[in-house]
């Protein structure tokens, strides 16, 4: 577990006080045992949880629905925008009223399982949807914000979003942290390539990290690119200097 040097701002998880730089686990396995090794766990809402569920952040997708979801049949064809590349899911027009109903059902399920905290995935897809449906760009943006606030109102614990920088200014007070995939590597057609300081995308991403630090948000990051144990240790130290809790994970999160 990694801790910041003084001064340290703590997040209040009920009776659990947690540093901004926190040990974390992300897994979508069907059974999760929560122990004291990590501060928080990002998990599937369908997982069987053993241990302190107040440390768990249950997954909900803001803009995508998996093909095998029981809610898929409730969406009209026009609400399905396109197939997600390399993943058995579809990108959804979140401005469709039927999608809000799906999110409400997901929230009800999380509440029934006793989850107190939420991990909102695919928040960055709000921008993608706006580009794909430019005539609805403003509506999609405002709908993304309102859906996150609806989730927060229903489950008023802590919330972490996956990127979502396009709507961050509107929801910064609703979230405690941001999750960043592919912090040090990026996936291109040719495969995984390490980011360089000269890359404009790297500069943009580091500017966002600095913004999150100023806002005193927890920053969690993960890379999936195959790498040696020495490289993992190097990145863990580099992330710590940036104020980021980082780890390597398999791309399937198993």
URWO-V199832 format. One record per residue. N is the residue number from 0. RES is the residue in one small letter. D_FIRST is the distance of its C-alpha to the first C-alpha in Angstrom with 1 decimal. Layout:
N;RES;D_FIRST
N;RES;D_FIRST
//
This chain:
0;x;0.0
1;x;3.8
2;x;6.7
3;x;10.3
4;x;13.0
5;x;15.8
6;x;17.2
7;x;14.4
8;x;15.7
9;x;14.5
10;x;15.4
11;x;17.3
12;x;16.8
13;x;19.7
14;x;18.6
15;x;14.9
16;x;13.8
17;x;10.9
18;x;10.0
19;x;11.4
20;x;8.5
21;x;6.5
22;x;4.7
23;x;8.3
24;x;11.0
25;x;14.6
26;x;17.4
27;x;21.0
28;x;21.8
29;x;24.3
30;x;22.3
31;x;18.7
32;x;17.1
33;x;14.4
34;x;12.3
35;x;9.7
36;x;7.1
37;x;6.6
38;x;8.0
39;x;10.8
40;x;13.1
41;x;15.9
42;x;18.7
43;x;22.4
44;x;24.5
45;x;26.5
46;x;23.8
47;x;24.2
48;x;21.2
49;x;20.4
50;x;18.2
51;x;17.3
52;x;18.8
53;x;17.9
54;x;14.4
55;x;16.4
56;x;17.9
57;x;21.2
58;x;22.6
59;x;25.9
60;x;27.7
61;x;29.5
62;x;32.0
63;x;32.1
64;x;33.4
65;x;33.1
66;x;36.4
67;x;36.0
68;x;35.2
69;x;37.6
70;x;38.0
71;x;39.2
72;x;42.8
73;x;42.8
74;x;42.4
75;x;45.7
76;x;46.0
77;x;46.1
78;x;42.6
79;x;41.2
80;x;40.8
81;x;39.9
82;x;37.9
83;x;34.4
84;x;34.3
85;x;32.5
86;x;31.4
87;x;33.6
88;x;33.7
89;x;35.9
90;x;35.5
91;x;37.1
92;x;39.2
93;x;37.2
94;x;40.2
95;x;42.0
96;x;42.4
97;x;41.7
98;x;38.1
99;x;37.5
100;x;38.8
101;x;36.4
102;x;33.4
103;x;34.8
104;x;35.0
105;x;31.4
106;x;30.4
107;x;32.7
108;x;31.1
109;x;27.5
110;x;28.9
111;x;30.7
112;x;27.5
113;x;25.9
114;x;23.3
115;x;22.4
116;x;20.4
117;x;21.5
118;x;20.4
119;x;23.5
120;x;24.0
121;x;26.8
122;x;27.1
123;x;28.1
124;x;31.0
125;x;32.8
126;x;33.8
127;x;34.8
128;x;37.0
129;x;38.5
130;x;39.5
131;x;40.9
132;x;42.8
133;x;43.7
134;x;46.3
135;x;43.6
136;x;40.9
137;x;41.0
138;x;41.3
139;x;38.3
140;x;36.2
141;x;37.2
142;x;36.8
143;x;33.2
144;x;32.5
145;x;34.5
146;x;32.8
147;x;29.3
148;x;30.8
149;x;32.4
150;x;29.2
151;x;27.6
152;x;30.7
153;x;30.6
154;x;27.0
155;x;26.1
156;x;22.5
157;x;19.9
158;x;20.6
159;x;18.8
160;x;21.4
161;x;21.4
162;x;22.8
163;x;26.1
164;x;26.8
165;x;30.5
166;x;30.2
167;x;27.3
168;x;29.7
169;x;31.2
170;x;28.1
171;x;25.7
172;x;26.2
173;x;25.6
174;x;22.1
175;x;18.7
176;x;17.2
177;x;18.2
178;x;17.2
179;x;18.5
180;x;19.6
181;x;20.8
182;x;19.3
183;x;20.3
184;x;22.9
185;x;25.8
186;x;28.0
187;x;31.7
188;x;34.8
189;x;34.5
190;x;30.9
191;x;27.5
192;x;27.8
193;x;25.3
194;x;25.6
195;x;27.4
196;x;27.6
197;x;31.2
198;x;30.6
199;x;31.5
200;x;29.1
201;x;26.2
202;x;27.6
203;x;27.9
204;x;24.3
205;x;22.9
206;x;25.3
207;x;23.7
208;x;20.2
209;x;21.7
210;x;23.5
211;x;20.5
212;x;18.9
213;x;22.2
214;x;22.2
215;x;18.8
216;x;17.6
217;x;14.1
218;x;14.2
219;x;12.8
220;x;14.4
221;x;15.2
222;x;17.8
223;x;20.1
224;x;22.2
225;x;22.6
226;x;21.1
227;x;20.5
228;x;17.4
229;x;18.1
230;x;18.4
231;x;15.1
232;x;13.5
233;x;15.9
234;x;15.1
235;x;11.3
236;x;12.4
237;x;15.2
238;x;13.3
239;x;11.2
240;x;14.7
241;x;15.9
242;x;13.4
243;x;12.2
244;x;9.2
245;x;10.7
246;x;11.2
247;x;14.4
248;x;16.3
249;x;19.8
250;x;22.2
251;x;23.3
252;x;19.8
253;x;20.8
//
